Amino acid sequence: MKRIIKLLVFSSLMILPMSILSNGCGSGNCCSSCSGSCCDYDCCCDEDCCECICGGGYPCIVTRSQSWNTARDLVGWQQFINKFEMEELYGAFYITPEFTRSFKGCRTAGFLFGEDYKKGKLTISGSRSQFRNENDWLADYFGLPTDFKSTVQFVPRVSNFLVDLGLYLGLDEIVEGSYFKIHAPIVYSRWEMKVCEDVINKGVNDFEMGYMWTDTIKRSELPLKFSESAITGCFTWGDM
């Protein structure tokens, strides 16, 4: 009887965390249509409305050098370097290729944009848009009409390809305990935001005289959408 009770308790402890994980973000139980046709990313979705709910982190990005990796630098050749009681010249050389890529772009975007990234989307709305929410980004600041509105999704991705080169020469024969070491990684790194914008209302309002410039700015002189003005950084208007 005691064994049966212990088995039931153990089984319940194992099943509980598995059920929590299966309902958590990144479980893979996503709606197939939540990302839309132009976005492809992994996130968790609300089963009722099929929208991403991965936003709401803390805006933060911590960079890490691709070249420094202690495990990669040591594995495979640690027995050929720093040899004990060597009285002659010796050496070792390695070439290590590596490819890394970030995943779960929806989560990454949530941590970059914080509470403003509600349900996996960033809302851009003008100062005169209907139903403007407190977390919306003001379209006016990006040169968009005051009645403009769109939702923007980001799928940040970092891809790194490197070839790590290492050379070690033990010089105990010349000076006891001395050595010569070269660490020369060759790295290609690509950072992408992968923007997907859905324009709800392209807007027709002009910028009134004195708002963004001394004169009126016509709608035809303004960018068509957020991804043209804010992301590219090549569009200017008014006092800019």
LOTOR-939073 format. One record per atom (N, C-alpha, C): residue in three letters; x, y, z. Coordinates in steps of 0.1 Angstrom, whole numbers, plus 5000, padded with zeros to 4 digits. Example, Ala and Ser with C-alpha at 12.3 -4.5 7.8 and 13.67 -1.06 7.14 Angstrom:
LOTOR-939073
fidren, x, y, z
Ala, 5132, 4943, 5078;
Ala, 5123, 4955, 5078;
Ala, 5132, 4967, 5078;
Ser, 5128, 4978, 5071;
Ser, 5137, 4989, 5071;
Ser, 5129, 5000, 5079;
***
This chain:
LOTOR-939073
fidren, x, y, z
Met, 5008, 4988, 5000;
Met, 5000, 5000, 5000;
Met, 5009, 5013, 5000;
Lys, 5019, 5012, 5008;
Lys, 5028, 5024, 5009;
Lys, 5035, 5026, 4995;
Arg, 5039, 5015, 4989;
Arg, 5045, 5017, 4975;
Arg, 5035, 5023, 4965;
Ile, 5023, 5019, 4966;
Ile, 5013, 5025, 4957;
Ile, 5011, 5040, 4959;
Ile, 5011, 5044, 4972;
Ile, 5009, 5058, 4976;
Ile, 5021, 5066, 4971;
Lys, 5033, 5060, 4973;
Lys, 5045, 5067, 4969;
Lys, 5046, 5069, 4954;
Leu, 5041, 5058, 4946;
Leu, 5041, 5059, 4932;
Leu, 5031, 5069, 4927;
Leu, 5019, 5071, 4934;
Leu, 5009, 5081, 4930;
Leu, 5015, 5095, 4932;
Val, 5021, 5097, 4944;
Val, 5027, 5110, 4947;
Val, 5038, 5114, 4937;
Phe, 5046, 5104, 4934;
Phe, 5057, 5107, 4924;
Phe, 5052, 5110, 4910;
Ser, 5041, 5103, 4906;
Ser, 5035, 5105, 4893;
Ser, 5029, 5119, 4892;
Ser, 5022, 5123, 4903;
Ser, 5016, 5136, 4903;
Ser, 5026, 5147, 4903;
Leu, 5037, 5145, 4909;
Leu, 5048, 5156, 4909;
Leu, 5054, 5157, 4895;
Met, 5055, 5146, 4888;
Met, 5060, 5146, 4874;
Met, 5050, 5152, 4864;
Ile, 5038, 5149, 4866;
Ile, 5027, 5154, 4857;
Ile, 5025, 5168, 4858;
Leu, 5025, 5174, 4870;
Leu, 5022, 5188, 4873;
Leu, 5031, 5197, 4865;
Pro, 5044, 5196, 4867;
Pro, 5053, 5206, 4859;
Pro, 5052, 5204, 4844;
Met, 5049, 5192, 4839;
Met, 5047, 5189, 4825;
Met, 5035, 5196, 4820;
Ser, 5024, 5196, 4828;
Ser, 5012, 5203, 4824;
Ser, 5014, 5218, 4824;
Ile, 5022, 5223, 4833;
Ile, 5024, 5238, 4834;
Ile, 5032, 5242, 4821;
Leu, 5042, 5234, 4818;
Leu, 5051, 5237, 4806;
Leu, 5043, 5236, 4793;
Ser, 5033, 5227, 4792;
Ser, 5026, 5225, 4780;
Ser, 5017, 5237, 4778;
Asn, 5013, 5244, 4789;
Asn, 5004, 5256, 4787;
Asn, 5012, 5269, 4787;
Gly, 5025, 5268, 4788;
Gly, 5033, 5280, 4789;
Gly, 5037, 5285, 4775;
Cys, 5043, 5297, 4775;
Cys, 5048, 5303, 4763;
Cys, 5059, 5295, 4757;
Gly, 5058, 5293, 4744;
Gly, 5069, 5285, 4737;
Gly, 5066, 5270, 4737;
Ser, 5054, 5266, 4741;
Ser, 5051, 5252, 4741;
Ser, 5049, 5246, 4727;
Gly, 5048, 5255, 4717;
Gly, 5046, 5250, 4704;
Gly, 5032, 5247, 4700;
Asn, 5022, 5249, 4709;
Asn, 5008, 5247, 4706;
Asn, 5002, 5260, 4701;
Cys, 5007, 5265, 4689;
Cys, 5003, 5278, 4684;
Cys, 4992, 5276, 4673;
Cys, 4984, 5286, 4672;
Cys, 4975, 5286, 4661;
Cys, 4983, 5288, 4648;
Ser, 4979, 5281, 4637;
Ser, 4986, 5282, 4625;
Ser, 4985, 5296, 4618;
Ser, 4974, 5303, 4622;
Ser, 4972, 5316, 4615;
Ser, 4976, 5328, 4623;
Cys, 4982, 5326, 4635;
Cys, 4984, 5337, 4644;
Cys, 4995, 5347, 4638;
Ser, 5005, 5341, 4631;
Ser, 5016, 5349, 4626;
Ser, 5013, 5356, 4613;
Gly, 5002, 5353, 4606;
Gly, 4999, 5359, 4593;
Gly, 5008, 5353, 4582;
Ser, 5005, 5357, 4570;
Ser, 5012, 5352, 4559;
Ser, 5026, 5357, 4557;
Cys, 5028, 5370, 4562;
Cys, 5041, 5376, 4559;
Cys, 5051, 5375, 4571;
Cys, 5046, 5369, 4582;
Cys, 5055, 5367, 4594;
Cys, 5055, 5352, 4597;
Asp, 5067, 5348, 4601;
Asp, 5069, 5334, 4604;
Asp, 5077, 5333, 4617;
Tyr, 5071, 5331, 4628;
Tyr, 5078, 5331, 4641;
Tyr, 5071, 5322, 4651;
Asp, 5078, 5318, 4661;
Asp, 5073, 5309, 4671;
Asp, 5069, 5317, 4683;
Cys, 5056, 5315, 4687;
Cys, 5051, 5322, 4699;
Cys, 5040, 5314, 4704;
Cys, 5035, 5318, 4716;
Cys, 5024, 5310, 4721;
Cys, 5011, 5319, 4718;
Cys, 5000, 5312, 4716;
Cys, 4988, 5319, 4711;
Cys, 4977, 5316, 4721;
Asp, 4968, 5326, 4722;
Asp, 4956, 5324, 4730;
Asp, 4946, 5316, 4721;
Glu, 4941, 5305, 4726;
Glu, 4932, 5296, 4719;
Glu, 4919, 5303, 4714;
Asp, 4915, 5313, 4722;
Asp, 4902, 5319, 4719;
Asp, 4903, 5328, 4707;
Cys, 4912, 5337, 4707;
Cys, 4913, 5347, 4697;
Cys, 4925, 5345, 4687;
Cys, 4933, 5335, 4690;
Cys, 4944, 5332, 4682;
Cys, 4953, 5344, 4679;
Glu, 4957, 5350, 4690;
Glu, 4967, 5361, 4689;
Glu, 4979, 5359, 4698;
Cys, 4990, 5364, 4694;
Cys, 5002, 5362, 4702;
Cys, 5001, 5370, 4715;
Ile, 5006, 5364, 4726;
Ile, 5005, 5370, 4739;
Ile, 5019, 5370, 4746;
Cys, 5029, 5371, 4737;
Cys, 5043, 5371, 4743;
Cys, 5049, 5384, 4746;
Gly, 5041, 5395, 4745;
Gly, 5047, 5408, 4748;
Gly, 5046, 5411, 4763;
Gly, 5052, 5422, 4768;
Gly, 5051, 5425, 4782;
Gly, 5063, 5422, 4790;
Gly, 5075, 5421, 4783;
Gly, 5087, 5419, 4791;
Gly, 5093, 5432, 4795;
Tyr, 5106, 5433, 4797;
Tyr, 5113, 5445, 4801;
Tyr, 5123, 5448, 4790;
Pro, 5122, 5461, 4785;
Pro, 5131, 5464, 4774;
Pro, 5146, 5462, 4777;
Cys, 5152, 5453, 4771;
Cys, 5166, 5450, 4774;
Cys, 5172, 5442, 4763;
Ile, 5185, 5445, 4760;
Ile, 5192, 5437, 4751;
Ile, 5207, 5436, 4756;
Val, 5212, 5424, 4758;
Val, 5225, 5422, 4763;
Val, 5233, 5416, 4752;
Thr, 5243, 5423, 4747;
Thr, 5251, 5417, 4736;
Thr, 5262, 5408, 4742;
Arg, 5266, 5399, 4734;
Arg, 5277, 5389, 4738;
Arg, 5286, 5387, 4726;
Ser, 5299, 5388, 4729;
Ser, 5309, 5386, 4719;
Ser, 5308, 5371, 4713;
Gln, 5307, 5370, 4700;
Gln, 5307, 5357, 4694;
Gln, 5320, 5350, 4695;
Ser, 5331, 5357, 4697;
Ser, 5344, 5351, 4697;
Ser, 5348, 5344, 4710;
Trp, 5342, 5348, 4721;
Trp, 5346, 5343, 4734;
Trp, 5337, 5332, 4738;
Asn, 5342, 5320, 4739;
Asn, 5334, 5308, 4743;
Asn, 5343, 5298, 4750;
Thr, 5344, 5298, 4763;
Thr, 5354, 5290, 4770;
Thr, 5353, 5276, 4767;
Ala, 5340, 5270, 4766;
Ala, 5339, 5256, 4763;
Ala, 5344, 5253, 4749;
Arg, 5341, 5261, 4740;
Arg, 5346, 5259, 4726;
Arg, 5361, 5260, 4725;
Asp, 5367, 5269, 4733;
Asp, 5381, 5271, 4732;
Asp, 5389, 5260, 4739;
Leu, 5383, 5253, 4748;
Leu, 5390, 5242, 4755;
Leu, 5387, 5228, 4750;
Val, 5375, 5226, 4746;
Val, 5371, 5212, 4742;
Val, 5379, 5207, 4730;
Gly, 5385, 5195, 4732;
Gly, 5392, 5188, 4721;
Gly, 5407, 5190, 4721;
Trp, 5412, 5201, 4727;
Trp, 5426, 5203, 4726;
Trp, 5432, 5206, 4740;
Gln, 5424, 5205, 4750;
Gln, 5429, 5208, 4764;
Gln, 5441, 5199, 4768;
Gln, 5441, 5187, 4762;
Gln, 5451, 5177, 4766;
Gln, 5464, 5180, 4758;
Phe, 5464, 5189, 4748;
Phe, 5476, 5192, 4741;
Phe, 5482, 5205, 4744;
Ile, 5476, 5213, 4754;
Ile, 5482, 5225, 4758;
Ile, 5485, 5225, 4773;
Asn, 5494, 5235, 4777;
Asn, 5497, 5236, 4791;
Asn, 5502, 5223, 4797;
Lys, 5510, 5216, 4790;
Lys, 5515, 5202, 4795;
Lys, 5525, 5204, 4806;
Phe, 5524, 5194, 4815;
Phe, 5532, 5194, 4827;
Phe, 5546, 5189, 4825;
Glu, 5556, 5196, 4830;
Glu, 5570, 5191, 4829;
Glu, 5574, 5188, 4815;
Met, 5571, 5197, 4806;
Met, 5576, 5196, 4792;
Met, 5589, 5203, 4791;
Glu, 5599, 5197, 4785;
Glu, 5612, 5203, 4783;
Glu, 5616, 5205, 4769;
Glu, 5605, 5205, 4760;
Glu, 5608, 5207, 4746;
Glu, 5597, 5215, 4740;
Leu, 5599, 5219, 4728;
Leu, 5589, 5227, 4721;
Leu, 5577, 5218, 4716;
Tyr, 5565, 5223, 4718;
Tyr, 5553, 5215, 4713;
Tyr, 5542, 5225, 4710;
Gly, 5532, 5220, 4703;
Gly, 5522, 5230, 4699;
Gly, 5509, 5223, 4694;
Ala, 5499, 5230, 4692;
Ala, 5486, 5225, 4688;
Ala, 5479, 5236, 4680;
Phe, 5470, 5232, 4670;
Phe, 5463, 5241, 4662;
Phe, 5449, 5236, 4660;
Tyr, 5439, 5245, 4659;
Tyr, 5425, 5240, 4657;
Tyr, 5418, 5250, 4648;
Ile, 5408, 5244, 4641;
Ile, 5398, 5252, 4633;
Ile, 5384, 5247, 4636;
Thr, 5376, 5256, 4642;
Thr, 5363, 5253, 4646;
Thr, 5352, 5261, 4639;
Pro, 5344, 5255, 4630;
Pro, 5333, 5263, 4624;
Pro, 5321, 5262, 4633;
Glu, 5313, 5273, 4633;
Glu, 5301, 5274, 4642;
Glu, 5291, 5282, 4636;
Phe, 5278, 5278, 4637;
Phe, 5267, 5286, 4632;
Phe, 5256, 5286, 4644;
Thr, 5252, 5298, 4647;
Thr, 5242, 5300, 4657;
Thr, 5231, 5309, 4652;
Arg, 5219, 5307, 4657;
Arg, 5208, 5316, 4653;
Arg, 5198, 5317, 4665;
Ser, 5193, 5329, 4667;
Ser, 5183, 5330, 4678;
Ser, 5170, 5325, 4673;
Phe, 5161, 5322, 4683;
Phe, 5148, 5317, 4680;
Phe, 5138, 5323, 4689;
Lys, 5125, 5320, 4687;
Lys, 5114, 5326, 4695;
Lys, 5114, 5341, 4694;
Gly, 5113, 5346, 4681;
Gly, 5114, 5361, 4679;
Gly, 5103, 5369, 4686;
Cys, 5091, 5362, 4688;
Cys, 5080, 5369, 4694;
Cys, 5084, 5373, 4709;
Arg, 5091, 5364, 4715;
Arg, 5095, 5367, 4729;
Arg, 5106, 5378, 4729;
Thr, 5115, 5377, 4720;
Thr, 5125, 5387, 4719;
Thr, 5119, 5401, 4717;
Ala, 5110, 5402, 4708;
Ala, 5103, 5415, 4705;
Ala, 5096, 5420, 4718;
Gly, 5090, 5410, 4725;
Gly, 5083, 5414, 4738;
Gly, 5092, 5420, 4748;
Phe, 5105, 5415, 4749;
Phe, 5114, 5420, 4758;
Phe, 5120, 5434, 4753;
Leu, 5121, 5435, 4740;
Leu, 5126, 5448, 4734;
Leu, 5116, 5460, 4736;
Phe, 5103, 5457, 4735;
Phe, 5093, 5467, 4735;
Phe, 5085, 5468, 4747;
Gly, 5086, 5458, 4756;
Gly, 5080, 5458, 4769;
Gly, 5065, 5458, 4768;
Glu, 5058, 5465, 4777;
Glu, 5044, 5465, 4779;
Glu, 5037, 5471, 4766;
Asp, 5044, 5478, 4758;
Asp, 5038, 5484, 4746;
Asp, 5035, 5473, 4736;
Tyr, 5042, 5462, 4737;
Tyr, 5040, 5451, 4727;
Tyr, 5029, 5442, 4731;
Lys, 5017, 5446, 4731;
Lys, 5005, 5439, 4736;
Lys, 5002, 5428, 4726;
Lys, 5000, 5416, 4730;
Lys, 4996, 5404, 4722;
Lys, 5004, 5403, 4710;
Gly, 5017, 5405, 4711;
Gly, 5026, 5403, 4700;
Gly, 5025, 5414, 4689;
Lys, 5020, 5425, 4692;
Lys, 5018, 5436, 4682;
Lys, 5021, 5449, 4688;
Leu, 5027, 5458, 4681;
Leu, 5029, 5472, 4685;
Leu, 5019, 5481, 4677;
Thr, 5011, 5488, 4683;
Thr, 5001, 5496, 4677;
Thr, 5006, 5511, 4675;
Ile, 5005, 5515, 4663;
Ile, 5009, 5529, 4659;
Ile, 4996, 5537, 4656;
Ser, 4993, 5547, 4663;
Ser, 4980, 5555, 4661;
Ser, 4983, 5570, 4662;
Gly, 4976, 5577, 4654;
Gly, 4977, 5592, 4654;
Gly, 4969, 5598, 4666;
Ser, 4972, 5611, 4668;
Ser, 4966, 5618, 4680;
Ser, 4951, 5619, 4678;
Arg, 4946, 5618, 4666;
Arg, 4932, 5620, 4664;
Arg, 4926, 5606, 4659;
Ser, 4932, 5595, 4662;
Ser, 4926, 5582, 4659;
Ser, 4916, 5579, 4669;
Gln, 4906, 5571, 4664;
Gln, 4896, 5566, 4673;
Gln, 4901, 5554, 4681;
Phe, 4896, 5553, 4693;
Phe, 4900, 5542, 4701;
Phe, 4915, 5540, 4704;
Arg, 4921, 5552, 4706;
Arg, 4936, 5552, 4708;
Arg, 4938, 5547, 4723;
Asn, 4947, 5537, 4724;
Asn, 4951, 5532, 4738;
Asn, 4963, 5538, 4743;
Glu, 4965, 5537, 4756;
Glu, 4976, 5543, 4763;
Glu, 4990, 5537, 4759;
Asn, 4990, 5525, 4754;
Asn, 5002, 5519, 4750;
Asn, 5006, 5521, 4735;
Asp, 4997, 5527, 4728;
Asp, 4999, 5530, 4714;
Asp, 5011, 5540, 4712;
Trp, 5019, 5538, 4702;
Trp, 5029, 5548, 4699;
Trp, 5023, 5558, 4690;
Leu, 5027, 5571, 4692;
Leu, 5021, 5582, 4685;
Leu, 5026, 5583, 4671;
Ala, 5017, 5581, 4662;
Ala, 5021, 5582, 4647;
Ala, 5026, 5595, 4643;
Asp, 5021, 5606, 4650;
Asp, 5026, 5619, 4646;
Asp, 5041, 5621, 4647;
Tyr, 5047, 5614, 4657;
Tyr, 5061, 5615, 4659;
Tyr, 5070, 5609, 4648;
Phe, 5063, 5600, 4640;
Phe, 5070, 5594, 4629;
Phe, 5066, 5599, 4616;
Gly, 5060, 5611, 4616;
Gly, 5056, 5618, 4603;
Gly, 5044, 5612, 4597;
Leu, 5036, 5604, 4604;
Leu, 5024, 5598, 4599;
Leu, 5012, 5607, 4603;
Pro, 5001, 5607, 4595;
Pro, 4989, 5615, 4597;
Pro, 4983, 5613, 4611;
Thr, 4976, 5623, 4616;
Thr, 4971, 5622, 4629;
Thr, 4959, 5612, 4630;
Asp, 4954, 5608, 4619;
Asp, 4943, 5598, 4619;
Asp, 4949, 5584, 4614;
Phe, 4962, 5583, 4613;
Phe, 4968, 5570, 4609;
Phe, 4967, 5559, 4620;
Lys, 4966, 5547, 4615;
Lys, 4966, 5536, 4625;
Lys, 4971, 5523, 4618;
Ser, 4980, 5516, 4625;
Ser, 4985, 5503, 4620;
Ser, 4990, 5495, 4632;
Thr, 4992, 5482, 4629;
Thr, 4998, 5473, 4639;
Thr, 5011, 5468, 4633;
Val, 5021, 5466, 4641;
Val, 5034, 5462, 4636;
Val, 5039, 5450, 4644;
Gln, 5044, 5440, 4637;
Gln, 5050, 5429, 4644;
Gln, 5065, 5428, 4640;
Phe, 5072, 5424, 4650;
Phe, 5087, 5423, 4648;
Phe, 5091, 5408, 4651;
Val, 5100, 5403, 4642;
Val, 5105, 5390, 4644;
Val, 5120, 5391, 4645;
Pro, 5126, 5396, 4656;
Pro, 5140, 5398, 4657;
Pro, 5148, 5385, 4655;
Arg, 5158, 5385, 4647;
Arg, 5166, 5373, 4645;
Arg, 5181, 5377, 4644;
Val, 5190, 5370, 4652;
Val, 5204, 5372, 4651;
Val, 5210, 5359, 4646;
Ser, 5218, 5360, 4635;
Ser, 5224, 5348, 4629;
Ser, 5239, 5351, 4629;
Asn, 5247, 5341, 4634;
Asn, 5262, 5342, 4634;
Asn, 5268, 5330, 4628;
Phe, 5278, 5333, 4620;
Phe, 5286, 5322, 4614;
Phe, 5301, 5326, 4617;
Leu, 5308, 5317, 4623;
Leu, 5322, 5320, 4626;
Leu, 5331, 5308, 4623;
Val, 5343, 5311, 4620;
Val, 5354, 5301, 4620;
Val, 5364, 5305, 4630;
Asp, 5365, 5297, 4640;
Asp, 5374, 5300, 4652;
Asp, 5388, 5293, 4649;
Leu, 5398, 5301, 4649;
Leu, 5412, 5297, 4647;
Leu, 5420, 5298, 4659;
Gly, 5427, 5288, 4663;
Gly, 5436, 5288, 4675;
Gly, 5449, 5282, 4673;
Leu, 5459, 5288, 4678;
Leu, 5473, 5282, 4678;
Leu, 5479, 5284, 4691;
Tyr, 5486, 5273, 4696;
Tyr, 5493, 5273, 4709;
Tyr, 5506, 5267, 4707;
Leu, 5517, 5274, 4712;
Leu, 5530, 5269, 4711;
Leu, 5536, 5269, 4725;
Gly, 5540, 5257, 4730;
Gly, 5546, 5256, 4743;
Gly, 5561, 5259, 4742;
Leu, 5567, 5269, 4749;
Leu, 5581, 5273, 4748;
Leu, 5589, 5269, 4760;
Asp, 5585, 5258, 4767;
Asp, 5593, 5254, 4779;
Asp, 5607, 5252, 4776;
Glu, 5611, 5248, 4764;
Glu, 5625, 5245, 4761;
Glu, 5633, 5258, 4762;
Ile, 5627, 5269, 4759;
Ile, 5634, 5282, 4759;
Ile, 5633, 5288, 4773;
Val, 5621, 5290, 4778;
Val, 5619, 5296, 4791;
Val, 5608, 5287, 4798;
Glu, 5611, 5282, 4809;
Glu, 5602, 5273, 4816;
Glu, 5588, 5280, 4819;
Gly, 5577, 5274, 4815;
Gly, 5564, 5279, 4818;
Gly, 5559, 5289, 4808;
Ser, 5567, 5293, 4798;
Ser, 5563, 5302, 4788;
Ser, 5556, 5296, 4776;
Tyr, 5547, 5303, 4769;
Tyr, 5540, 5298, 4758;
Tyr, 5536, 5310, 4749;
Phe, 5532, 5306, 4737;
Phe, 5527, 5316, 4727;
Phe, 5513, 5311, 4722;
Lys, 5503, 5320, 4722;
Lys, 5490, 5316, 4719;
Lys, 5483, 5327, 4710;
Ile, 5476, 5322, 4700;
Ile, 5469, 5331, 4691;
Ile, 5454, 5326, 4691;
His, 5445, 5336, 4692;
His, 5431, 5333, 4691;
His, 5425, 5342, 4681;
Ala, 5421, 5337, 4669;
Ala, 5417, 5346, 4658;
Ala, 5404, 5341, 4651;
Pro, 5393, 5345, 4658;
Pro, 5380, 5341, 4652;
Pro, 5376, 5350, 4640;
Ile, 5370, 5345, 4630;
Ile, 5365, 5352, 4618;
Ile, 5350, 5351, 4619;
Val, 5343, 5362, 4621;
Val, 5329, 5362, 4624;
Val, 5320, 5370, 4613;
Tyr, 5309, 5364, 4609;
Tyr, 5299, 5371, 4602;
Tyr, 5286, 5371, 4610;
Ser, 5281, 5383, 4613;
Ser, 5269, 5384, 4621;
Ser, 5259, 5392, 4614;
Arg, 5246, 5387, 4615;
Arg, 5235, 5394, 4608;
Arg, 5224, 5396, 4618;
Trp, 5220, 5409, 4620;
Trp, 5209, 5412, 4629;
Trp, 5197, 5417, 4621;
Glu, 5185, 5412, 4623;
Glu, 5174, 5416, 4616;
Glu, 5162, 5418, 4625;
Met, 5154, 5428, 4622;
Met, 5141, 5430, 4630;
Met, 5129, 5424, 4623;
Lys, 5130, 5421, 4610;
Lys, 5120, 5415, 4603;
Lys, 5106, 5420, 4606;
Val, 5103, 5432, 4600;
Val, 5091, 5440, 4603;
Val, 5079, 5435, 4594;
Cys, 5068, 5434, 4600;
Cys, 5055, 5431, 4593;
Cys, 5045, 5441, 4598;
Glu, 5040, 5449, 4589;
Glu, 5030, 5459, 4592;
Glu, 5017, 5457, 4586;
Asp, 5006, 5459, 4593;
Asp, 4993, 5458, 4588;
Asp, 4986, 5472, 4590;
Val, 4984, 5479, 4579;
Val, 4979, 5493, 4579;
Val, 4964, 5492, 4580;
Ile, 4958, 5497, 4591;
Ile, 4944, 5497, 4594;
Ile, 4937, 5509, 4587;
Asn, 4944, 5521, 4589;
Asn, 4939, 5533, 4583;
Asn, 4951, 5542, 4579;
Lys, 4953, 5543, 4566;
Lys, 4964, 5551, 4561;
Lys, 4964, 5566, 4564;
Gly, 4952, 5571, 4567;
Gly, 4951, 5585, 4571;
Gly, 4950, 5595, 4560;
Val, 4943, 5605, 4562;
Val, 4941, 5616, 4552;
Val, 4944, 5630, 4557;
Asn, 4946, 5631, 4570;
Asn, 4948, 5644, 4576;
Asn, 4962, 5650, 4572;
Asp, 4962, 5663, 4570;
Asp, 4975, 5670, 4568;
Asp, 4980, 5675, 4582;
Phe, 4993, 5678, 4583;
Phe, 4998, 5684, 4595;
Phe, 4995, 5699, 4594;
Glu, 4988, 5704, 4604;
Glu, 4984, 5718, 4604;
Glu, 4995, 5727, 4605;
Met, 4994, 5740, 4601;
Met, 5004, 5750, 4602;
Met, 5009, 5751, 4616;
Gly, 5022, 5750, 4618;
Gly, 5028, 5752, 4631;
Gly, 5030, 5740, 4639;
Tyr, 5024, 5728, 4635;
Tyr, 5025, 5716, 4643;
Tyr, 5038, 5709, 4641;
Met, 5042, 5707, 4628;
Met, 5055, 5701, 4625;
Met, 5064, 5710, 4617;
Trp, 5058, 5721, 4613;
Trp, 5066, 5730, 4604;
Trp, 5058, 5743, 4605;
Thr, 5065, 5754, 4599;
Thr, 5058, 5767, 4599;
Thr, 5047, 5767, 4590;
Asp, 5046, 5758, 4580;
Asp, 5036, 5758, 4570;
Asp, 5028, 5744, 4571;
Thr, 5017, 5743, 4564;
Thr, 5010, 5731, 4564;
Thr, 5017, 5720, 4556;
Ile, 5017, 5708, 4561;
Ile, 5023, 5696, 4554;
Ile, 5012, 5687, 4549;
Lys, 5012, 5686, 4536;
Lys, 5001, 5678, 4530;
Lys, 5004, 5663, 4532;
Arg, 4993, 5655, 4532;
Arg, 4993, 5641, 4534;
Arg, 5002, 5635, 4523;
Ser, 5002, 5640, 4511;
Ser, 5010, 5634, 4501;
Ser, 5025, 5635, 4503;
Glu, 5029, 5644, 4512;
Glu, 5043, 5646, 4515;
Glu, 5048, 5637, 4527;
Leu, 5039, 5630, 4533;
Leu, 5042, 5622, 4544;
Leu, 5044, 5607, 4540;
Pro, 5051, 5599, 4548;
Pro, 5053, 5585, 4545;
Pro, 5040, 5578, 4545;
Leu, 5039, 5566, 4538;
Leu, 5027, 5559, 4537;
Leu, 5025, 5550, 4550;
Lys, 5036, 5545, 4556;
Lys, 5034, 5537, 4567;
Lys, 5046, 5538, 4577;
Phe, 5045, 5532, 4588;
Phe, 5055, 5532, 4599;
Phe, 5068, 5526, 4595;
Ser, 5067, 5515, 4588;
Ser, 5079, 5508, 4584;
Ser, 5088, 5516, 4574;
Glu, 5082, 5526, 4567;
Glu, 5089, 5534, 4558;
Glu, 5096, 5545, 4565;
Ser, 5090, 5551, 4575;
Ser, 5096, 5563, 4582;
Ser, 5105, 5559, 4593;
Ala, 5100, 5551, 4602;
Ala, 5108, 5548, 4615;
Ala, 5119, 5538, 4613;
Ile, 5116, 5527, 4605;
Ile, 5126, 5517, 4605;
Ile, 5137, 5520, 4595;
Thr, 5134, 5526, 4584;
Thr, 5145, 5529, 4574;
Thr, 5153, 5541, 4578;
Gly, 5146, 5551, 4584;
Gly, 5153, 5563, 4588;
Gly, 5157, 5572, 4577;
Cys, 5151, 5570, 4565;
Cys, 5155, 5578, 4553;
Cys, 5145, 5588, 4549;
Phe, 5134, 5589, 4557;
Phe, 5123, 5598, 4553;
Phe, 5123, 5610, 4562;
Thr, 5122, 5622, 4556;
Thr, 5122, 5634, 4564;
Thr, 5110, 5642, 4561;
Trp, 5105, 5650, 4570;
Trp, 5094, 5659, 4568;
Trp, 5095, 5671, 4578;
Gly, 5087, 5681, 4574;
Gly, 5087, 5693, 4583;
Gly, 5100, 5698, 4588;
Asp, 5101, 5701, 4601;
Asp, 5114, 5706, 4606;
Asp, 5126, 5697, 4605;
Met, 5123, 5684, 4602;
Met, 5134, 5675, 4601;
Met, 5143, 5679, 4589;
***
